[in-house]
């Protein structure tokens, strides 16, 4: 394992998400029902500092896709604010907050924390993919 991956694994012991950011994400998830909602989360050092709400162009209750235009816009915003894209958020309106097989496939190409909100249990869970899915704690700031 190279140094960057070792450092990344050590750094990802938790992600910090404020109550107000959770509220924004819950409202977005509720407003997008019956479809999955999605967002890009910016920050530094595992601390989410900003939520960039995006549109699920699939308009599906079991999958989500953020358009290339919104992805580019999100990364440009992060660069301009000198922060990082530290997490991808999406909701599971009708299931638990655990990565689906489709999520796992896309986690390979988006090696950041994935935060999932369950519309059933009303809870948030965070995951990172190494050789397998690793759940990490979400702390409130």
Secondary structure, DSSP 4 states (H G I P E B T S, - for coil): --HHHHHHHHHTTEEE--HHHHHHHHHHHHHHTTSPPEEEEEEETTEEEEEEEE-BTT--SS---B-HHHHHHHHHHHHHTT-EEEEEEEEETTS-SS--HHHHHHHHHS-SEEEEEETTT--EEEEEESSSEEEEEEE--
